[in-house]
């Protein structure tokens, strides 16, 4: 049930981002400023996910430390 909710939220977020990107492109040339901002935030999110997935110390604490 929880995974289905995440999938649905991911689909909605994807459509929202597509609408945002198409809107920014349609608002050319001012929309390019927003488009560059969205790309910058996306690149930073990708960097954060890569660092998190590659950090074995965080994995150790996730498995062995009680919350």
Buried (B, 14 or more C-beta within 10 A) or exposed (E): EEEEEEEEEEEEEEEEEEEBBEEBEEEEEEBEEBBEEEEEEEEEEEEEEEEEEEEEEEEEEEEEEEE
